[in-house]
């Protein structure tokens, strides 16, 4: 959900980070069996404005109150009026 904001905030394309498929491949290669349980989807957090901003700050590695945080807040208000 945050990927589309990365270039707007950081000025460059976001490189994908390793995620669940890569983790499971690594565990299998090591001979480790593991059980995966999916929990609440993060997209739910994007419903309320405060939770949306908090979630996106975390995903985009933005400090609250900084220049990039102000840019994110402006972009969100334009894209999704409160």
PDB file with SEQRES, HELIX, SHEET and CRYST1 records, atoms N, CA, C and O in Angstrom:
SEQRES   1 A   82  UNK UNK UNK UNK UNK UNK UNK UNK UNK UNK UNK UNK UNK          
SEQRES   2 A   82  UNK UNK UNK UNK UNK UNK UNK UNK UNK UNK UNK UNK UNK          
SEQRES   3 A   82  UNK UNK UNK UNK UNK UNK UNK UNK UNK UNK UNK UNK UNK          
SEQRES   4 A   82  UNK UNK UNK UNK UNK UNK UNK UNK UNK UNK UNK UNK UNK          
SEQRES   5 A   82  UNK UNK UNK UNK UNK UNK UNK UNK UNK UNK UNK UNK UNK          
SEQRES   6 A   82  UNK UNK UNK UNK UNK UNK UNK UNK UNK UNK UNK UNK UNK          
SEQRES   7 A   82  UNK UNK UNK UNK                                              
HELIX    1 AA1 UNK A    3  UNK A   10  1                                   8    
HELIX    2 AA2 UNK A   20  UNK A   29  1                                  10    
HELIX    3 AA3 UNK A   42  UNK A   46  5                                   5    
HELIX    4 AA4 UNK A   49  UNK A   60  1                                  12    
HELIX    5 AA5 UNK A   67  UNK A   79  1                                  13    
CRYST1    1.000    1.000    1.000  90.00  90.00  90.00 P 1           1          
ATOM      1  N   UNK A   1       0.820  -1.200   0.000  1.00  0.00           N  
ATOM      2  CA  UNK A   1       0.000   0.000   0.000  1.00  0.00           C  
ATOM      3  C   UNK A   1       0.859   1.257   0.000  1.00  0.00           C  
ATOM      4  O   UNK A   1       0.433   2.292  -0.511  1.00  0.00           O  
ATOM      5  N   UNK A   2       2.047   1.184   0.558  1.00  0.00           N  
ATOM      6  CA  UNK A   2       2.913   2.362   0.658  1.00  0.00           C  
ATOM      7  C   UNK A   2       3.830   2.522  -0.550  1.00  0.00           C  
ATOM      8  O   UNK A   2       4.436   3.577  -0.734  1.00  0.00           O  
ATOM      9  N   UNK A   3       3.933   1.498  -1.361  1.00  0.00           N  
ATOM     10  CA  UNK A   3       4.905   1.519  -2.463  1.00  0.00           C  
ATOM     11  C   UNK A   3       4.694   2.689  -3.425  1.00  0.00           C  
ATOM     12  O   UNK A   3       5.662   3.261  -3.927  1.00  0.00           O  
ATOM     13  N   UNK A   4       3.443   3.041  -3.682  1.00  0.00           N  
ATOM     14  CA  UNK A   4       3.193   4.126  -4.645  1.00  0.00           C  
ATOM     15  C   UNK A   4       3.639   5.487  -4.106  1.00  0.00           C  
ATOM     16  O   UNK A   4       3.850   6.416  -4.885  1.00  0.00           O  
ATOM     17  N   UNK A   5       3.784   5.616  -2.782  1.00  0.00           N  
ATOM     18  CA  UNK A   5       4.222   6.874  -2.186  1.00  0.00           C  
ATOM     19  C   UNK A   5       5.743   7.018  -2.145  1.00  0.00           C  
ATOM     20  O   UNK A   5       6.252   8.131  -2.011  1.00  0.00           O  
ATOM     21  N   UNK A   6       6.468   5.916  -2.256  1.00  0.00           N  
ATOM     22  CA  UNK A   6       7.926   5.946  -2.125  1.00  0.00           C  
ATOM     23  C   UNK A   6       8.575   6.942  -3.087  1.00  0.00           C  
ATOM     24  O   UNK A   6       9.336   7.798  -2.637  1.00  0.00           O  
ATOM     25  N   UNK A   7       8.302   6.863  -4.408  1.00  0.00           N  
ATOM     26  CA  UNK A   7       8.944   7.815  -5.322  1.00  0.00           C  
ATOM     27  C   UNK A   7       8.544   9.270  -5.043  1.00  0.00           C  
ATOM     28  O   UNK A   7       9.362  10.176  -5.209  1.00  0.00           O  
ATOM     29  N   UNK A   8       7.314   9.499  -4.627  1.00  0.00           N  
ATOM     30  CA  UNK A   8       6.862  10.861  -4.331  1.00  0.00           C  
ATOM     31  C   UNK A   8       7.602  11.459  -3.139  1.00  0.00           C  
ATOM     32  O   UNK A   8       7.881  12.658  -3.109  1.00  0.00           O  
ATOM     33  N   UNK A   9       7.916  10.620  -2.165  1.00  0.00           N  
ATOM     34  CA  UNK A   9       8.546  11.078  -0.926  1.00  0.00           C  
ATOM     35  C   UNK A   9      10.065  11.070  -1.012  1.00  0.00           C  
ATOM     36  O   UNK A   9      10.721  12.012  -0.569  1.00  0.00           O  
ATOM     37  N   UNK A  10      10.622  10.009  -1.581  1.00  0.00           N  
ATOM     38  CA  UNK A  10      12.080   9.836  -1.578  1.00  0.00           C  
ATOM     39  C   UNK A  10      12.750  10.193  -2.907  1.00  0.00           C  
ATOM     40  O   UNK A  10      13.977  10.271  -2.982  1.00  0.00           O  
ATOM     41  N   UNK A  11      11.946  10.410  -3.959  1.00  0.00           N  
ATOM     42  CA  UNK A  11      12.511  10.824  -5.245  1.00  0.00           C  
ATOM     43  C   UNK A  11      13.218   9.731  -6.018  1.00  0.00           C  
ATOM     44  O   UNK A  11      14.006  10.019  -6.919  1.00  0.00           O  
ATOM     45  N   UNK A  12      12.949   8.485  -5.682  1.00  0.00           N  
ATOM     46  CA  UNK A  12      13.550   7.362  -6.409  1.00  0.00           C  
ATOM     47  C   UNK A  12      12.639   6.153  -6.319  1.00  0.00           C  
ATOM     48  O   UNK A  12      11.780   6.069  -5.441  1.00  0.00           O  
ATOM     49  N   UNK A  13      12.836   5.216  -7.240  1.00  0.00           N  
ATOM     50  CA  UNK A  13      12.037   3.998  -7.249  1.00  0.00           C  
ATOM     51  C   UNK A  13      12.366   3.153  -6.014  1.00  0.00           C  
ATOM     52  O   UNK A  13      13.518   3.078  -5.589  1.00  0.00           O  
ATOM     53  N   UNK A  14      11.350   2.530  -5.457  1.00  0.00           N  
ATOM     54  CA  UNK A  14      11.555   1.679  -4.280  1.00  0.00           C  
ATOM     55  C   UNK A  14      12.027   0.302  -4.722  1.00  0.00           C  
ATOM     56  O   UNK A  14      11.436  -0.312  -5.610  1.00  0.00           O  
ATOM     57  N   UNK A  15      13.079  -0.171  -4.104  1.00  0.00           N  
ATOM     58  CA  UNK A  15      13.546  -1.528  -4.358  1.00  0.00           C  
ATOM     59  C   UNK A  15      12.800  -2.468  -3.425  1.00  0.00           C  
ATOM     60  O   UNK A  15      12.714  -2.206  -2.225  1.00  0.00           O  
ATOM     61  N   UNK A  16      12.261  -3.558  -3.959  1.00  0.00           N  
ATOM     62  CA  UNK A  16      11.499  -4.469  -3.092  1.00  0.00           C  
ATOM     63  C   UNK A  16      12.399  -5.142  -2.056  1.00  0.00           C  
ATOM     64  O   UNK A  16      13.532  -5.527  -2.345  1.00  0.00           O  
ATOM     65  N   UNK A  17      11.865  -5.269  -0.854  1.00  0.00           N  
ATOM     66  CA  UNK A  17      12.576  -5.949   0.220  1.00  0.00           C  
ATOM     67  C   UNK A  17      12.176  -7.424   0.234  1.00  0.00           C  
ATOM     68  O   UNK A  17      11.088  -7.775  -0.224  1.00  0.00           O  
ATOM     69  N   UNK A  18      13.033  -8.272   0.747  1.00  0.00           N  
ATOM     70  CA  UNK A  18      12.629  -9.675   0.879  1.00  0.00           C  
ATOM     71  C   UNK A  18      11.395  -9.768   1.773  1.00  0.00           C  
ATOM     72  O   UNK A  18      11.244  -9.005   2.728  1.00  0.00           O  
ATOM     73  N   UNK A  19      10.532 -10.700   1.451  1.00  0.00           N  
ATOM     74  CA  UNK A  19       9.296 -10.830   2.208  1.00  0.00           C  
ATOM     75  C   UNK A  19       8.998 -12.309   2.458  1.00  0.00           C  
ATOM     76  O   UNK A  19       9.902 -13.144   2.437  1.00  0.00           O  
ATOM     77  N   UNK A  20       7.752 -12.617   2.689  1.00  0.00           N  
ATOM     78  CA  UNK A  20       7.366 -13.971   3.075  1.00  0.00           C  
ATOM     79  C   UNK A  20       7.845 -15.053   2.110  1.00  0.00           C  
ATOM     80  O   UNK A  20       8.405 -16.046   2.574  1.00  0.00           O  
ATOM     81  N   UNK A  21       7.661 -14.921   0.798  1.00  0.00           N  
ATOM     82  CA  UNK A  21       8.126 -16.007  -0.082  1.00  0.00           C  
ATOM     83  C   UNK A  21       9.629 -16.276   0.059  1.00  0.00           C  
ATOM     84  O   UNK A  21      10.059 -17.430   0.070  1.00  0.00           O  
ATOM     85  N   UNK A  22      10.416 -15.218   0.165  1.00  0.00           N  
ATOM     86  CA  UNK A  22      11.859 -15.386   0.314  1.00  0.00           C  
ATOM     87  C   UNK A  22      12.204 -16.014   1.672  1.00  0.00           C  
ATOM     88  O   UNK A  22      13.101 -16.852   1.764  1.00  0.00           O  
ATOM     89  N   UNK A  23      11.489 -15.604   2.715  1.00  0.00           N  
ATOM     90  CA  UNK A  23      11.706 -16.167   4.042  1.00  0.00           C  
ATOM     91  C   UNK A  23      11.406 -17.667   4.044  1.00  0.00           C  
ATOM     92  O   UNK A  23      12.175 -18.457   4.594  1.00  0.00           O  
ATOM     93  N   UNK A  24      10.296 -18.054   3.434  1.00  0.00           N  
ATOM     94  CA  UNK A  24       9.936 -19.468   3.391  1.00  0.00           C  
ATOM     95  C   UNK A  24      10.943 -20.271   2.572  1.00  0.00           C  
ATOM     96  O   UNK A  24      11.272 -21.399   2.938  1.00  0.00           O  
ATOM     97  N   UNK A  25      11.432 -19.711   1.478  1.00  0.00           N  
ATOM     98  CA  UNK A  25      12.457 -20.394   0.676  1.00  0.00           C  
ATOM     99  C   UNK A  25      13.728 -20.599   1.486  1.00  0.00           C  
ATOM    100  O   UNK A  25      14.341 -21.665   1.431  1.00  0.00           O  
ATOM    101  N   UNK A  26      14.121 -19.580   2.235  1.00  0.00           N  
ATOM    102  CA  UNK A  26      15.309 -19.677   3.074  1.00  0.00           C  
ATOM    103  C   UNK A  26      15.128 -20.747   4.144  1.00  0.00           C  
ATOM    104  O   UNK A  26      16.024 -21.562   4.366  1.00  0.00           O  
ATOM    105  N   UNK A  27      13.986 -20.748   4.799  1.00  0.00           N  
ATOM    106  CA  UNK A  27      13.729 -21.753   5.835  1.00  0.00           C  
ATOM    107  C   UNK A  27      13.754 -23.161   5.251  1.00  0.00           C  
ATOM    108  O   UNK A  27      14.317 -24.075   5.853  1.00  0.00           O  
ATOM    109  N   UNK A  28      13.153 -23.335   4.095  1.00  0.00           N  
ATOM    110  CA  UNK A  28      13.137 -24.653   3.438  1.00  0.00           C  
ATOM    111  C   UNK A  28      14.558 -25.071   3.074  1.00  0.00           C  
ATOM    112  O   UNK A  28      14.934 -26.224   3.288  1.00  0.00           O  
ATOM    113  N   UNK A  29      15.354 -24.152   2.528  1.00  0.00           N  
ATOM    114  CA  UNK A  29      16.735 -24.461   2.155  1.00  0.00           C  
ATOM    115  C   UNK A  29      17.562 -24.868   3.371  1.00  0.00           C  
ATOM    116  O   UNK A  29      18.495 -25.662   3.251  1.00  0.00           O  
ATOM    117  N   UNK A  30      17.227 -24.334   4.525  1.00  0.00           N  
ATOM    118  CA  UNK A  30      17.935 -24.678   5.761  1.00  0.00           C  
ATOM    119  C   UNK A  30      17.396 -25.946   6.419  1.00  0.00           C  
ATOM    120  O   UNK A  30      17.905 -26.401   7.443  1.00  0.00           O  
ATOM    121  N   UNK A  31      16.353 -26.502   5.805  1.00  0.00           N  
ATOM    122  CA  UNK A  31      15.756 -27.704   6.380  1.00  0.00           C  
ATOM    123  C   UNK A  31      14.872 -27.424   7.577  1.00  0.00           C  
ATOM    124  O   UNK A  31      14.590 -28.330   8.361  1.00  0.00           O  
ATOM    125  N   UNK A  32      14.434 -26.198   7.733  1.00  0.00           N  
ATOM    126  CA  UNK A  32      13.588 -25.801   8.857  1.00  0.00           C  
ATOM    127  C   UNK A  32      12.125 -25.778   8.413  1.00  0.00           C  
ATOM    128  O   UNK A  32      11.765 -25.148   7.418  1.00  0.00           O  
ATOM    129  N   UNK A  33      11.317 -26.465   9.163  1.00  0.00           N  
ATOM    130  CA  UNK A  33       9.890 -26.402   8.905  1.00  0.00           C  
ATOM    131  C   UNK A  33       9.309 -25.290   9.761  1.00  0.00           C  
ATOM    132  O   UNK A  33       9.701 -25.122  10.916  1.00  0.00           O  
ATOM    133  N   UNK A  34       8.396 -24.547   9.213  1.00  0.00           N  
ATOM    134  CA  UNK A  34       7.779 -23.488   9.993  1.00  0.00           C  
ATOM    135  C   UNK A  34       6.295 -23.412   9.632  1.00  0.00           C  
ATOM    136  O   UNK A  34       5.858 -23.882   8.582  1.00  0.00           O  
ATOM    137  N   UNK A  35       5.565 -22.820  10.518  1.00  0.00           N  
ATOM    138  CA  UNK A  35       4.134 -22.633  10.305  1.00  0.00           C  
ATOM    139  C   UNK A  35       3.874 -21.139  10.180  1.00  0.00           C  
ATOM    140  O   UNK A  35       4.400 -20.342  10.956  1.00  0.00           O  
ATOM    141  N   UNK A  36       3.070 -20.768   9.209  1.00  0.00           N  
ATOM    142  CA  UNK A  36       2.770 -19.360   8.976  1.00  0.00           C  
ATOM    143  C   UNK A  36       1.292 -19.129   9.209  1.00  0.00           C  
ATOM    144  O   UNK A  36       0.442 -19.855   8.693  1.00  0.00           O  
ATOM    145  N   UNK A  37       1.002 -18.113   9.992  1.00  0.00           N  
ATOM    146  CA  UNK A  37      -0.380 -17.705  10.237  1.00  0.00           C  
ATOM    147  C   UNK A  37      -0.511 -16.248   9.828  1.00  0.00           C  
ATOM    148  O   UNK A  37       0.202 -15.382  10.335  1.00  0.00           O  
ATOM    149  N   UNK A  38      -1.420 -15.990   8.915  1.00  0.00           N  
ATOM    150  CA  UNK A  38      -1.655 -14.593   8.518  1.00  0.00           C  
ATOM    151  C   UNK A  38      -2.546 -13.926   9.530  1.00  0.00           C  
ATOM    152  O   UNK A  38      -3.505 -14.519  10.024  1.00  0.00           O  
ATOM    153  N   UNK A  39      -2.225 -12.707   9.831  1.00  0.00           N  
ATOM    154  CA  UNK A  39      -3.031 -11.924  10.761  1.00  0.00           C  
ATOM    155  C   UNK A  39      -3.606 -10.726  10.031  1.00  0.00           C  
ATOM    156  O   UNK A  39      -3.439 -10.585   8.819  1.00  0.00           O  
ATOM    157  N   UNK A  40      -4.268  -9.881  10.758  1.00  0.00           N  
ATOM    158  CA  UNK A  40      -4.951  -8.717  10.209  1.00  0.00           C  
ATOM    159  C   UNK A  40      -4.163  -8.033   9.092  1.00  0.00           C  
ATOM    160  O   UNK A  40      -2.964  -7.785   9.220  1.00  0.00           O  
ATOM    161  N   UNK A  41      -4.848  -7.740   8.016  1.00  0.00           N  
ATOM    162  CA  UNK A  41      -4.248  -7.088   6.856  1.00  0.00           C  
ATOM    163  C   UNK A  41      -3.983  -5.617   7.147  1.00  0.00           C  
ATOM    164  O   UNK A  41      -4.835  -4.937   7.718  1.00  0.00           O  
ATOM    165  N   UNK A  42      -2.810  -5.118   6.760  1.00  0.00           N  
ATOM    166  CA  UNK A  42      -2.452  -3.713   7.003  1.00  0.00           C  
ATOM    167  C   UNK A  42      -3.353  -2.740   6.263  1.00  0.00           C  
ATOM    168  O   UNK A  42      -3.455  -1.580   6.662  1.00  0.00           O  
ATOM    169  N   UNK A  43      -4.008  -3.178   5.201  1.00  0.00           N  
ATOM    170  CA  UNK A  43      -4.873  -2.263   4.452  1.00  0.00           C  
ATOM    171  C   UNK A  43      -6.005  -1.738   5.330  1.00  0.00           C  
ATOM    172  O   UNK A  43      -6.538  -0.659   5.072  1.00  0.00           O  
ATOM    173  N   UNK A  44      -6.371  -2.487   6.355  1.00  0.00           N  
ATOM    174  CA  UNK A  44      -7.376  -2.023   7.296  1.00  0.00           C  
ATOM    175  C   UNK A  44      -6.913  -0.742   7.992  1.00  0.00           C  
ATOM    176  O   UNK A  44      -7.725   0.125   8.316  1.00  0.00           O  
ATOM    177  N   UNK A  45      -5.620  -0.634   8.216  1.00  0.00           N  
ATOM    178  CA  UNK A  45      -5.071   0.522   8.928  1.00  0.00           C  
ATOM    179  C   UNK A  45      -5.169   1.797   8.102  1.00  0.00           C  
ATOM    180  O   UNK A  45      -4.958   2.887   8.633  1.00  0.00           O  
ATOM    181  N   UNK A  46      -5.482   1.684   6.828  1.00  0.00           N  
ATOM    182  CA  UNK A  46      -5.520   2.859   5.975  1.00  0.00           C  
ATOM    183  C   UNK A  46      -6.889   3.534   5.951  1.00  0.00           C  
ATOM    184  O   UNK A  46      -7.090   4.498   5.212  1.00  0.00           O  
ATOM    185  N   UNK A  47      -7.818   3.043   6.742  1.00  0.00           N  
ATOM    186  CA  UNK A  47      -9.169   3.593   6.740  1.00  0.00           C  
ATOM    187  C   UNK A  47      -9.227   4.945   7.434  1.00  0.00           C  
ATOM    188  O   UNK A  47      -9.793   5.888   6.880  1.00  0.00           O  
ATOM    189  N   UNK A  48      -8.672   5.065   8.601  1.00  0.00           N  
ATOM    190  CA  UNK A  48      -8.701   6.319   9.353  1.00  0.00           C  
ATOM    191  C   UNK A  48      -7.447   7.138   9.042  1.00  0.00           C  
ATOM    192  O   UNK A  48      -6.354   6.585   8.923  1.00  0.00           O  
ATOM    193  N   UNK A  49      -7.609   8.464   8.910  1.00  0.00           N  
ATOM    194  CA  UNK A  49      -6.518   9.347   8.511  1.00  0.00           C  
ATOM    195  C   UNK A  49      -5.301   9.215   9.428  1.00  0.00           C  
ATOM    196  O   UNK A  49      -4.184   9.064   8.933  1.00  0.00           O  
ATOM    197  N   UNK A  50      -5.487   9.267  10.740  1.00  0.00           N  
ATOM    198  CA  UNK A  50      -4.352   9.185  11.671  1.00  0.00           C  
ATOM    199  C   UNK A  50      -3.624   7.850  11.547  1.00  0.00           C  
ATOM    200  O   UNK A  50      -2.393   7.806  11.557  1.00  0.00           O  
ATOM    201  N   UNK A  51      -4.376   6.775  11.431  1.00  0.00           N  
ATOM    202  CA  UNK A  51      -3.761   5.453  11.315  1.00  0.00           C  
ATOM    203  C   UNK A  51      -3.068   5.302   9.965  1.00  0.00           C  
ATOM    204  O   UNK A  51      -2.030   4.648   9.865  1.00  0.00           O  
ATOM    205  N   UNK A  52      -3.638   5.904   8.935  1.00  0.00           N  
ATOM    206  CA  UNK A  52      -3.042   5.841   7.592  1.00  0.00           C  
ATOM    207  C   UNK A  52      -1.680   6.536   7.607  1.00  0.00           C  
ATOM    208  O   UNK A  52      -0.698   5.995   7.098  1.00  0.00           O  
ATOM    209  N   UNK A  53      -1.624   7.732   8.189  1.00  0.00           N  
ATOM    210  CA  UNK A  53      -0.359   8.466   8.237  1.00  0.00           C  
ATOM    211  C   UNK A  53       0.678   7.709   9.064  1.00  0.00           C  
ATOM    212  O   UNK A  53       1.837   7.612   8.662  1.00  0.00           O  
ATOM    213  N   UNK A  54       0.278   7.181  10.194  1.00  0.00           N  
ATOM    214  CA  UNK A  54       1.188   6.420  11.050  1.00  0.00           C  
ATOM    215  C   UNK A  54       1.739   5.197  10.320  1.00  0.00           C  
ATOM    216  O   UNK A  54       2.939   4.927  10.368  1.00  0.00           O  
ATOM    217  N   UNK A  55       0.863   4.463   9.649  1.00  0.00           N  
ATOM    218  CA  UNK A  55       1.272   3.277   8.893  1.00  0.00           C  
ATOM    219  C   UNK A  55       2.260   3.658   7.792  1.00  0.00           C  
ATOM    220  O   UNK A  55       3.295   3.011   7.634  1.00  0.00           O  
ATOM    221  N   UNK A  56       1.942   4.710   7.029  1.00  0.00           N  
ATOM    222  CA  UNK A  56       2.807   5.110   5.926  1.00  0.00           C  
ATOM    223  C   UNK A  56       4.140   5.652   6.416  1.00  0.00           C  
ATOM    224  O   UNK A  56       5.163   5.423   5.771  1.00  0.00           O  
ATOM    225  N   UNK A  57       4.159   6.362   7.536  1.00  0.00           N  
ATOM    226  CA  UNK A  57       5.441   6.810   8.109  1.00  0.00           C  
ATOM    227  C   UNK A  57       6.342   5.612   8.375  1.00  0.00           C  
ATOM    228  O   UNK A  57       7.529   5.630   8.048  1.00  0.00           O  
ATOM    229  N   UNK A  58       5.776   4.588   8.963  1.00  0.00           N  
ATOM    230  CA  UNK A  58       6.555   3.388   9.279  1.00  0.00           C  
ATOM    231  C   UNK A  58       7.060   2.718   8.000  1.00  0.00           C  
ATOM    232  O   UNK A  58       8.236   2.368   7.904  1.00  0.00           O  
ATOM    233  N   UNK A  59       6.185   2.543   7.034  1.00  0.00           N  
ATOM    234  CA  UNK A  59       6.546   1.859   5.800  1.00  0.00           C  
ATOM    235  C   UNK A  59       7.545   2.639   4.947  1.00  0.00           C  
ATOM    236  O   UNK A  59       8.330   2.050   4.205  1.00  0.00           O  
ATOM    237  N   UNK A  60       7.509   3.960   5.059  1.00  0.00           N  
ATOM    238  CA  UNK A  60       8.377   4.815   4.254  1.00  0.00           C  
ATOM    239  C   UNK A  60       9.605   5.295   5.021  1.00  0.00           C  
ATOM    240  O   UNK A  60      10.418   6.048   4.486  1.00  0.00           O  
ATOM    241  N   UNK A  61       9.742   4.858   6.280  1.00  0.00           N  
ATOM    242  CA  UNK A  61      10.882   5.237   7.123  1.00  0.00           C  
ATOM    243  C   UNK A  61      10.967   6.758   7.275  1.00  0.00           C  
ATOM    244  O   UNK A  61      12.017   7.356   7.038  1.00  0.00           O  
ATOM    245  N   UNK A  62       9.858   7.373   7.670  1.00  0.00           N  
ATOM    246  CA  UNK A  62       9.766   8.820   7.832  1.00  0.00           C  
ATOM    247  C   UNK A  62       9.610   9.157   9.311  1.00  0.00           C  
ATOM    248  O   UNK A  62       8.826   8.531  10.024  1.00  0.00           O  
ATOM    249  N   UNK A  63      10.367  10.155   9.759  1.00  0.00           N  
ATOM    250  CA  UNK A  63      10.247  10.645  11.136  1.00  0.00           C  
ATOM    251  C   UNK A  63       9.107  11.656  11.214  1.00  0.00           C  
ATOM    252  O   UNK A  63       9.025  12.548  10.370  1.00  0.00           O  
ATOM    253  N   UNK A  64       8.229  11.539  12.204  1.00  0.00           N  
ATOM    254  CA  UNK A  64       7.151  12.517  12.366  1.00  0.00           C  
ATOM    255  C   UNK A  64       7.698  13.940  12.508  1.00  0.00           C  
ATOM    256  O   UNK A  64       8.675  14.174  13.219  1.00  0.00           O  
ATOM    257  N   UNK A  65       7.055  14.878  11.824  1.00  0.00           N  
ATOM    258  CA  UNK A  65       7.411  16.279  11.937  1.00  0.00           C  
ATOM    259  C   UNK A  65       8.492  16.762  10.993  1.00  0.00           C  
ATOM    260  O   UNK A  65       8.736  17.964  10.896  1.00  0.00           O  
ATOM    261  N   UNK A  66       9.141  15.851  10.300  1.00  0.00           N  
ATOM    262  CA  UNK A  66      10.221  16.242   9.389  1.00  0.00           C  
ATOM    263  C   UNK A  66       9.696  16.725   8.041  1.00  0.00           C  
ATOM    264  O   UNK A  66       8.490  16.753   7.797  1.00  0.00           O  
ATOM    265  N   UNK A  67      10.629  17.103   7.174  1.00  0.00           N  
ATOM    266  CA  UNK A  67      10.286  17.611   5.850  1.00  0.00           C  
ATOM    267  C   UNK A  67       9.504  16.577   5.037  1.00  0.00           C  
ATOM    268  O   UNK A  67       8.502  16.910   4.404  1.00  0.00           O  
ATOM    269  N   UNK A  68       9.959  15.335   5.055  1.00  0.00           N  
ATOM    270  CA  UNK A  68       9.277  14.295   4.287  1.00  0.00           C  
ATOM    271  C   UNK A  68       7.915  13.955   4.883  1.00  0.00           C  
ATOM    272  O   UNK A  68       6.994  13.581   4.157  1.00  0.00           O  
ATOM    273  N   UNK A  69       7.786  14.080   6.179  1.00  0.00           N  
ATOM    274  CA  UNK A  69       6.493  13.851   6.828  1.00  0.00           C  
ATOM    275  C   UNK A  69       5.480  14.905   6.376  1.00  0.00           C  
ATOM    276  O   UNK A  69       4.320  14.588   6.112  1.00  0.00           O  
ATOM    277  N   UNK A  70       5.921  16.140   6.291  1.00  0.00           N  
ATOM    278  CA  UNK A  70       5.031  17.217   5.831  1.00  0.00           C  
ATOM    279  C   UNK A  70       4.639  17.003   4.377  1.00  0.00           C  
ATOM    280  O   UNK A  70       3.497  17.257   3.995  1.00  0.00           O  
ATOM    281  N   UNK A  71       5.580  16.536   3.568  1.00  0.00           N  
ATOM    282  CA  UNK A  71       5.286  16.232   2.165  1.00  0.00           C  
ATOM    283  C   UNK A  71       4.263  15.106   2.068  1.00  0.00           C  
ATOM    284  O   UNK A  71       3.305  15.199   1.302  1.00  0.00           O  
ATOM    285  N   UNK A  72       4.464  14.043   2.844  1.00  0.00           N  
ATOM    286  CA  UNK A  72       3.522  12.923   2.860  1.00  0.00           C  
ATOM    287  C   UNK A  72       2.129  13.393   3.265  1.00  0.00           C  
ATOM    288  O   UNK A  72       1.140  13.028   2.629  1.00  0.00           O  
ATOM    289  N   UNK A  73       2.048  14.183   4.296  1.00  0.00           N  
ATOM    290  CA  UNK A  73       0.755  14.679   4.782  1.00  0.00           C  
ATOM    291  C   UNK A  73       0.047  15.484   3.699  1.00  0.00           C  
ATOM    292  O   UNK A  73      -1.157  15.326   3.494  1.00  0.00           O  
ATOM    293  N   UNK A  74       0.790  16.347   3.005  1.00  0.00           N  
ATOM    294  CA  UNK A  74       0.188  17.129   1.908  1.00  0.00           C  
ATOM    295  C   UNK A  74      -0.308  16.220   0.789  1.00  0.00           C  
ATOM    296  O   UNK A  74      -1.412  16.410   0.279  1.00  0.00           O  
ATOM    297  N   UNK A  75       0.499  15.238   0.407  1.00  0.00           N  
ATOM    298  CA  UNK A  75       0.119  14.313  -0.671  1.00  0.00           C  
ATOM    299  C   UNK A  75      -1.131  13.531  -0.294  1.00  0.00           C  
ATOM    300  O   UNK A  75      -2.023  13.335  -1.120  1.00  0.00           O  
ATOM    301  N   UNK A  76      -1.191  13.084   0.957  1.00  0.00           N  
ATOM    302  CA  UNK A  76      -2.354  12.323   1.396  1.00  0.00           C  
ATOM    303  C   UNK A  76      -3.617  13.174   1.419  1.00  0.00           C  
ATOM    304  O   UNK A  76      -4.687  12.711   1.026  1.00  0.00           O  
ATOM    305  N   UNK A  77      -3.500  14.378   1.863  1.00  0.00           N  
ATOM    306  CA  UNK A  77      -4.687  15.256   1.924  1.00  0.00           C  
ATOM    307  C   UNK A  77      -5.220  15.566   0.532  1.00  0.00           C  
ATOM    308  O   UNK A  77      -6.429  15.701   0.341  1.00  0.00           O  
ATOM    309  N   UNK A  78      -4.319  15.678  -0.440  1.00  0.00           N  
ATOM    310  CA  UNK A  78      -4.763  15.912  -1.816  1.00  0.00           C  
ATOM    311  C   UNK A  78      -5.407  14.662  -2.413  1.00  0.00           C  
ATOM    312  O   UNK A  78      -6.420  14.744  -3.107  1.00  0.00           O  
ATOM    313  N   UNK A  79      -4.805  13.505  -2.133  1.00  0.00           N  
ATOM    314  CA  UNK A  79      -5.287  12.241  -2.707  1.00  0.00           C  
ATOM    315  C   UNK A  79      -6.571  11.760  -2.041  1.00  0.00           C  
ATOM    316  O   UNK A  79      -7.474  11.253  -2.707  1.00  0.00           O  
ATOM    317  N   UNK A  80      -6.644  11.921  -0.732  1.00  0.00           N  
ATOM    318  CA  UNK A  80      -7.778  11.403   0.027  1.00  0.00           C  
ATOM    319  C   UNK A  80      -8.254  12.490   0.990  1.00  0.00           C  
ATOM    320  O   UNK A  80      -7.769  12.560   2.119  1.00  0.00           O  
ATOM    321  N   UNK A  81      -9.178  13.326   0.574  1.00  0.00           N  
ATOM    322  CA  UNK A  81      -9.643  14.399   1.458  1.00  0.00           C  
ATOM    323  C   UNK A  81     -10.237  13.849   2.739  1.00  0.00           C  
ATOM    324  O   UNK A  81     -10.890  12.805   2.743  1.00  0.00           O  
ATOM    325  N   UNK A  82      -9.998  14.571   3.831  1.00  0.00           N  
ATOM    326  CA  UNK A  82     -10.490  14.152   5.140  1.00  0.00           C  
ATOM    327  C   UNK A  82     -11.951  14.525   5.271  1.00  0.00           C  
ATOM    328  O   UNK A  82     -12.565  14.260   6.304  1.00  0.00           O  
TER     329      UNK A  82                                                      
END                                                                             
